[in-house]
Amino acid sequence: MSTVRDVVEFADGRVRRSRPALAAEPLGAIAVGTGTAFELRRDLPGGAPLYYRVGHGRLEWSGEPADFHEGGPPPPPDPGTLLAMALGSAPAPDSTPLPGVHRLATGVTVRLDREGVRVSRHRPEAPMTRRTPVRAVGRALDSLARPYAIAYSGGLSSAFVAVCALRAGHRPLLVHADLGPRPGGSVPPRIPGLRCERVRLDLLELLDHHRVTGEEPFPPLPDTEVPRLLTERLGAHTGLPVVSGALLDPLMSARLPDAALGPRGWRLLTCEPFHVSGTLPTLSQARALLDKGVVHDPGRAAADLPDSQPVSAPPPPSPTGADRMPGLTDKGREALDAARRGSLAVWREHLEALPSVVGRADAASAEYGDSDAHLPALDPRVLASVGALPPARLGRIRDGCFQSHVPMRTAVAAHRVEGVRKSAPRHWLRPAAAEHLHRERSKVIAELGRGSALADLGLIDPTALIGILRDGRDLSAQALVLLRTVWLDRWLRG
């Protein structure tokens, strides 16, 4: 691992850099230096992360968080941040667990000159193009060193990437992770013109928390670590770089208000998008609910309702699991509430400063990670293509149902691919976590009984977690939160 960081200082009226100077482009950033000023900025999501630390007339930056480690055990992350991670919430876009060290976020500029170091936001120019998403993804695939393989789950996004490859004149190998007889493990639909290889993988082995050593610079979580391991296994099987359709789903999603409602909104009456509210008998009632911008489940207690999220704005990364964490102490509840509210405020400000398509891609990248695969969704040409589409082209009302991801649906249907799964991204992770905990719960109960780092911090009561594991009836609903908690606890102990 590298132990060298680039150091930029302003002294004697000039900017001086360490030698050899690091290159910012492989880290997805742009470095611009003159004799009297130096700037680091990131315009688009994607690329390896870049970390920086500022001091008086001094800027240090690197692609490795370990380069900022000054010796001795690093301090643990903020308690509220740890608990938010257990719930699946993405941390603030510029945050890291290391004190004083920040991640260079999209739309952020760090400038060093005679006045010192300033960190500011800038609005990246939204790329422009007339290419369709199909052609844009094809051009992104053209830039890869062929041959390559496509991670093919049988879902809409991976099928769309396969169709785009065919339209670009490519014949890549499709490689399907066979996860066994569980959701995500069924036989994927055939893509005419492409060959598919199935690779049998033990998903429960990938979920094993004993792989966490505590030596990782940041806490690993199953949400991002398991997809990375899947990509690694698929790449090892094929010996080829792996392309993934990940992030295309959130990038091309639409909301009901974006769809064309027809003359006088008559299509709205044919559609039942308000699943928790029941059928709406009149157009005025449908419009009134639509204008609220958020739909609440009337069966939930008012205390459980989250802050309203406007449907017209890109949402901050949302938890994949439940919105409640079992076993929280009063101290843990206060820390979690403060961390989530603070992170939500930062994300809202961050996304409002970005073009809509860039914000969606950035939020999706923070929530799902990149799986260490090649992602056409983050290619500037694809972002430009999706950003050029009016919202009504991404969603529509048809046959009484609201449909999102229209460009992907249309392209896949035109290639006569049938039976494509349209589940939420990584839908298989929650039931797999429940199965893993059912199988390993005696070991997990024994480990929690011997001690818990989160309990030592006063954040959780491990007896509540042990009770859920022993009872088993609520395990499925809480499985992903519990598994993240077990991973985090092991990382802290390590």
C-alpha positions in Angstrom: 0.0 0.0 0.0 1.3 3.5 -0.8 2.6 5.6 2.1 3.2 8.7 0.0 0.8 11.6 -0.2 1.1 14.8 -2.3 1.8 17.8 -0.2 1.1 21.3 -1.6 2.3 24.3 0.4 2.2 28.1 -0.1 5.5 29.7 1.0 7.4 32.8 0.0 4.7 33.8 -2.3 4.7 30.6 -4.4 3.1 27.2 -4.4 5.4 24.3 -3.8 4.6 20.6 -4.5 6.2 17.5 -3.2 8.1 15.3 -5.7 7.1 13.1 -7.3 3.7 14.8 -7.7 0.6 12.5 -7.8 -1.7 12.4 -10.8 -5.3 13.5 -10.0 -7.0 12.1 -13.1 -6.9 8.4 -12.1 -8.7 9.5 -9.0 -11.5 11.1 -11.0 -10.3 14.6 -10.1 -8.7 17.6 -11.9 -5.6 19.3 -10.5 -4.7 22.7 -11.8 -1.6 24.5 -10.6 0.1 27.8 -11.3 3.0 29.5 -9.6 0.7 31.2 -7.1 -2.3 28.9 -6.8 -3.3 25.2 -6.8 -6.8 23.7 -7.2 -8.3 20.3 -6.8 -11.8 19.7 -8.1 -14.2 16.9 -9.0 -16.8 17.5 -11.7 -18.4 14.1 -12.1 -19.0 11.0 -10.0 -16.9 7.9 -10.5 -13.3 7.1 -10.4 -11.3 6.1 -7.3 -11.8 8.2 -4.2 -9.5 11.1 -3.4 -8.8 12.1 0.2 -7.4 15.4 1.4 -6.5 17.2 4.6 -6.0 21.0 5.0 -3.7 22.9 7.3 -2.4 26.5 7.5 -1.1 27.2 4.0 -1.0 23.5 3.3 -3.0 20.9 1.4 -2.3 17.1 1.5 -4.0 14.7 -0.7 -3.9 11.0 -1.7 -5.9 8.1 -3.1 -5.2 6.0 0.0 -6.7 6.8 3.4 -3.8 5.0 5.1 -1.4 7.7 3.8 -2.9 10.0 6.5 -2.3 7.5 9.3 0.2 9.0 11.7 0.8 5.8 13.7 -1.0 4.3 16.7 -4.5 2.9 16.5 -6.9 5.2 14.6 -9.8 6.6 16.6 -13.1 4.9 16.0 -15.7 6.7 13.8 -18.4 8.9 15.2 -20.9 6.7 17.1 -23.9 8.1 15.3 -22.2 7.5 11.9 -21.6 3.9 12.9 -25.2 3.4 13.7 -26.3 5.1 10.6 -24.1 2.7 8.6 -25.8 -0.2 10.3 -29.2 1.1 9.0 -27.7 1.4 5.5 -27.6 5.2 5.3 -24.8 6.5 3.2 -22.4 8.9 5.1 -22.2 12.5 4.1 -20.6 12.9 0.7 -17.3 14.3 2.0 -17.0 12.4 5.2 -14.4 9.8 6.2 -13.9 8.0 9.6 -10.4 9.7 9.9 -10.4 13.0 11.9 -9.5 16.0 9.7 -9.5 13.9 6.5 -12.2 14.5 3.8 -13.2 12.8 0.6 -13.3 15.1 -2.4 -17.0 15.1 -3.4 -18.5 15.8 -6.8 -18.9 19.6 -7.4 -16.3 20.5 -4.7 -13.2 22.7 -5.3 -10.2 22.9 -2.9 -8.0 25.9 -3.6 -4.7 26.9 -2.1 -3.3 30.4 -2.7 -1.8 33.3 -0.7 -5.1 33.7 1.2 -4.9 30.1 2.5 -7.0 27.0 1.7 -10.7 27.4 0.7 -13.2 24.6 0.1 -16.2 25.6 -2.0 -18.9 24.2 -4.2 -19.2 24.7 -7.9 -21.9 23.5 -10.2 -20.4 21.2 -12.8 -21.5 21.9 -16.4 -24.0 19.3 -17.3 -22.7 17.5 -20.4 -24.7 17.8 -23.6 -25.4 15.2 -26.3 -28.1 14.1 -28.7 -27.2 10.4 -28.4 -29.8 8.0 -27.1 -29.0 6.1 -23.9 -28.5 2.9 -26.0 -25.9 4.6 -28.2 -24.3 6.3 -25.3 -23.8 3.0 -23.4 -22.5 1.5 -26.6 -19.9 4.3 -26.9 -18.9 3.7 -23.3 -18.4 0.0 -24.0 -16.4 0.9 -27.2 -13.8 2.6 -24.9 -13.1 -0.7 -23.0 -10.3 -3.0 -23.9 -12.1 -5.9 -25.5 -12.9 -8.6 -24.9 -14.9 -8.1 -21.7 -17.7 -9.9 -19.8 -21.1 -8.5 -18.6 -22.3 -9.4 -15.2 -25.7 -10.7 -16.1 -28.3 -11.1 -13.3 -31.4 -11.3 -15.5 -32.5 -7.9 -14.3 -33.5 -5.0 -16.4 -30.2 -3.1 -16.0 -27.9 -5.9 -17.0 -30.2 -6.9 -19.9 -30.1 -3.4 -21.1 -26.3 -3.3 -21.1 -26.2 -6.6 -23.0 -28.6 -5.2 -25.6 -26.5 -2.0 -25.9 -23.4 -4.1 -26.5 -25.1 -6.0 -29.3 -26.3 -2.7 -30.9 -22.7 -1.5 -30.7 -21.6 -4.6 -32.6 -20.0 -6.3 -29.6 -20.4 -10.0 -28.7 -19.4 -10.1 -25.0 -19.7 -13.1 -22.8 -22.5 -12.9 -20.3 -21.6 -14.3 -16.9 -24.3 -15.1 -14.4 -23.7 -15.6 -10.7 -25.7 -18.6 -9.8 -26.7 -18.0 -6.2 -28.6 -21.2 -5.8 -32.4 -21.7 -5.1 -33.1 -18.3 -3.7 -34.2 -14.9 -5.1 -31.5 -13.9 -7.6 -30.5 -17.5 -8.3 -33.1 -18.4 -10.9 -32.2 -19.0 -14.6 -31.9 -15.6 -16.3 -33.8 -14.9 -19.5 -31.8 -15.6 -22.7 -30.4 -12.7 -24.7 -30.5 -13.6 -28.4 -27.1 -13.4 -29.9 -25.1 -13.8 -26.7 -23.7 -16.7 -24.8 -24.2 -16.9 -21.0 -22.0 -18.8 -18.6 -23.3 -19.6 -15.1 -20.9 -19.5 -12.2 -22.0 -21.2 -9.0 -21.2 -19.1 -5.9 -22.0 -19.6 -2.3 -23.6 -16.3 -1.3 -23.8 -17.3 2.4 -20.0 -17.7 2.4 -19.6 -14.2 1.0 -21.8 -12.8 3.8 -19.7 -14.4 6.5 -18.7 -11.7 9.0 -15.5 -13.6 9.9 -13.9 -12.2 6.8 -13.8 -8.8 8.5 -10.4 -8.4 10.1 -10.5 -4.9 11.6 -7.5 -3.9 9.5 -9.7 -2.3 6.8 -9.3 1.5 6.7 -13.1 2.0 6.6 -15.8 -0.3 8.1 -16.8 -2.9 5.4 -20.5 -3.6 4.9 -22.2 -6.4 3.2 -24.1 -4.0 0.9 -20.9 -3.0 -0.9 -18.5 -5.8 0.0 -20.6 -8.7 -1.3 -21.1 -7.2 -4.8 -17.4 -6.4 -4.9 -16.6 -10.1 -4.1 -19.2 -11.2 -6.7 -17.4 -9.1 -9.3 -14.0 -10.5 -8.2 -15.2 -14.1 -8.5 -16.8 -13.5 -11.9 -13.7 -11.8 -13.2 -11.5 -14.7 -11.9 -13.8 -17.2 -13.6 -13.7 -15.5 -17.0 -10.3 -13.8 -16.9 -11.9 -10.7 -18.4 -12.8 -7.3 -17.1 -16.4 -7.2 -15.8 -19.0 -4.7 -16.9 -22.0 -4.1 -14.6 -25.3 -2.4 -15.2 -25.3 -1.3 -11.5 -26.5 2.3 -11.0 -28.4 2.4 -14.3 -31.6 1.7 -12.3 -31.5 4.7 -10.0 -30.1 6.9 -12.8 -33.0 6.3 -15.2 -35.8 6.1 -12.5 -38.7 8.5 -12.7 -41.5 9.5 -10.4 -45.2 9.7 -11.1 -45.3 13.5 -11.3 -42.8 13.3 -14.1 -45.1 11.3 -16.3 -47.4 12.8 -18.9 -50.8 12.7 -17.2 -52.9 13.3 -20.4 -55.5 16.0 -21.2 -56.9 17.2 -17.9 -54.9 14.5 -16.1 -57.3 11.7 -17.1 -54.4 9.1 -17.1 -53.9 9.7 -13.4 -57.3 8.2 -12.6 -56.4 5.0 -14.5 -53.3 4.6 -12.5 -53.0 3.3 -8.9 -49.6 4.6 -7.8 -50.6 5.4 -4.2 -50.2 1.8 -3.0 -50.7 2.6 0.7 -53.7 4.8 0.2 -56.2 2.7 -1.7 -58.0 3.6 -4.9 -58.8 7.3 -5.4 -62.3 7.7 -6.8 -62.0 11.3 -8.1 -59.4 13.2 -10.1 -59.4 16.0 -7.5 -58.4 13.6 -4.8 -55.7 12.2 -7.0 -54.3 15.6 -7.8 -54.5 16.7 -4.1 -52.4 13.7 -3.1 -50.0 14.2 -6.0 -49.5 17.8 -5.0 -48.4 16.9 -1.5 -45.2 15.5 -3.0 -45.1 12.6 -0.5 -47.3 9.7 0.4 -47.6 8.5 4.0 -48.9 5.1 5.1 -52.0 5.9 7.2 -51.4 2.7 9.2 -48.1 3.9 10.6 -47.9 5.9 13.8 -47.1 9.6 13.4 -43.9 9.1 15.4 -42.6 6.7 12.8 -43.0 9.0 9.8 -39.8 10.2 8.3 -39.2 13.7 7.2 -41.1 14.5 4.0 -39.0 14.1 0.9 -40.1 16.2 -2.1 -40.8 14.0 -5.1 -39.5 16.6 -7.5 -35.9 16.5 -6.0 -33.3 13.7 -6.1 -33.5 12.1 -2.7 -30.5 11.5 -0.5 -29.3 7.9 -0.3 -31.9 6.1 1.6 -31.6 3.1 4.0 -31.8 -0.3 2.3 -33.0 -1.9 5.5 -35.6 -1.1 8.2 -35.9 2.5 9.5 -35.6 1.3 13.1 -32.5 -0.3 14.7 -33.1 -2.9 17.4 -31.5 -2.7 20.7 -30.6 1.0 20.7 -29.9 2.6 24.1 -30.9 6.2 24.8 -27.4 7.3 24.1 -27.4 5.4 20.8 -30.7 6.8 19.8 -29.6 10.4 20.3 -26.3 9.8 18.4 -28.1 8.1 15.5 -30.8 10.9 15.3 -28.1 13.6 15.3 -26.0 11.8 12.7 -28.9 11.1 10.3 -30.3 14.6 10.5 -26.8 16.1 9.9 -26.1 13.8 7.0 -29.5 14.4 5.4 -29.0 18.2 5.6 -25.5 17.9 4.0 -26.9 15.6 1.2 -29.7 18.0 0.4 -27.4 20.9 0.1 -25.0 18.8 -2.0 -27.6 17.5 -4.4 -29.2 20.9 -4.9 -25.9 22.2 -6.1 -25.5 19.6 -8.8 -27.3 19.1 -12.1 -30.1 16.6 -11.6 -28.6 13.7 -13.5 -25.2 14.2 -11.8 -26.9 14.3 -8.4 -28.7 11.0 -9.1 -25.5 9.3 -10.2 -23.6 10.6 -7.2 -26.2 9.6 -4.7 -26.5 6.1 -6.3 -22.7 5.7 -6.2 -22.6 6.6 -2.5 -25.4 4.2 -1.7 -24.5 1.2 -3.8 -20.7 1.6 -4.5 -19.1 0.6 -7.8 -18.6 -3.2 -7.1 -15.1 -2.8 -8.6 -16.7 -3.2 -12.0 -16.8 -1.1 -15.1 -20.0 1.0 -14.8 -21.4 2.6 -18.0 -23.8 4.5 -15.8 -21.0 6.8 -14.6 -19.6 7.4 -18.1 -19.9 11.1 -19.0 -21.6 10.2 -22.3 -24.2 8.2 -20.6 -24.8 10.9 -18.0 -25.2 13.4 -20.8 -27.6 11.2 -22.7 -29.9 10.6 -19.7 -29.7 14.2 -18.6 -30.8 15.4 -22.0 -34.1 13.4 -21.8 -37.1 15.2 -20.4 -38.5 13.5 -17.3 -41.6 12.4 -19.2 -39.4 10.2 -21.3 -38.2 8.2 -18.3 -41.6 7.4 -16.8 -45.1 6.8 -18.2 -48.6 5.6 -17.4 -49.6 2.6 -19.4 -52.4 0.1 -19.0 -53.3 1.5 -15.6 -49.8 1.2 -14.2 -47.0 3.7 -13.8 -43.8 2.5 -15.5 -40.3 3.8 -14.8 -37.0 3.2 -16.7 -38.8 3.6 -20.0 -35.6 3.8 -22.2 -34.3 0.5 -20.7 -37.7 -1.2 -21.0 -38.1 -0.1 -24.6 -34.6 -1.2 -25.7 -34.9 -4.7 -24.1 -38.4 -5.2 -25.5 -37.2 -4.3 -29.0 -34.6 -7.0 -28.8 -37.4 -9.5 -27.8 -35.9 -10.3 -24.4 -38.7 -11.8 -22.3 -39.0 -12.4 -18.6 -36.6 -9.7 -17.5 -36.7 -9.2 -13.7 -37.7 -5.7 -12.6 -36.9 -6.0 -8.9 -35.2 -3.4 -6.8 -31.4 -3.3 -7.0 -29.8 -6.0 -4.8 -33.2 -7.3 -3.8 -31.5 -10.7 -3.0 -29.4 -9.3 -0.2 -32.0 -9.1 2.5 -33.3 -12.7 2.2 -29.7 -13.9 1.9 -28.8 -12.1 5.1 -31.8 -13.7 6.9 -30.7 -17.1 5.7 -27.2 -16.6 6.8 -28.2 -15.4 10.2 -30.6 -18.3 10.6 -27.7 -20.7 9.8 -25.1 -19.0 12.0 -27.3 -17.6 14.7 -25.9 -19.9 17.5 -22.4 -18.6 16.7 -23.5 -15.0 16.5 -25.4 -15.3 19.8 -22.3 -16.7 21.4 -20.1 -13.9 20.1 -22.5 -11.2 21.2 -22.8 -12.9 24.6 -19.0 -12.7 25.1 -18.9 -9.0 24.3 -19.8 -6.2 21.9 -17.8 -3.2 20.9 -20.9 -1.2 20.2 -22.3 -2.2 23.6 -19.0 -1.1 25.2 -19.6 2.3 23.6 -23.0 2.4 25.2 -24.8 2.5 21.9 -26.7 -0.9 21.9 -28.1 -3.5 24.3 -26.9 -6.8 22.9 -29.6 -8.7 24.7 -32.2 -7.2 22.4 -30.3 -8.5 19.3 -29.8 -11.9 21.0 -33.5 -12.0 21.6 -34.4 -11.4 18.0 -31.9 -14.0 16.9 -33.2 -16.6 19.3 -36.9 -16.0 18.5 -36.4 -15.9 14.7 -39.8 -14.6 13.9 -38.7 -11.0 13.3 -35.3 -12.0 11.9 -36.3 -11.5 8.2 -37.4 -7.9 8.7 -34.3 -7.0 10.7 -31.8 -9.3 9.0 -29.8 -6.8 7.0 -29.6 -4.3 9.9 -28.5 -7.1 12.2 -25.9 -8.4 9.8 -24.5 -4.9 9.2 -24.3 -4.5 13.0 -22.4 -7.8 13.4 -19.9 -6.7 10.7 -19.4 -3.3 12.3 -19.0 -4.9 15.7 -16.3 -7.3 14.4 -14.5 -4.4 12.7 -14.4 -2.4 15.9 -13.2 -5.4 17.9 -10.4 -5.9 15.3 
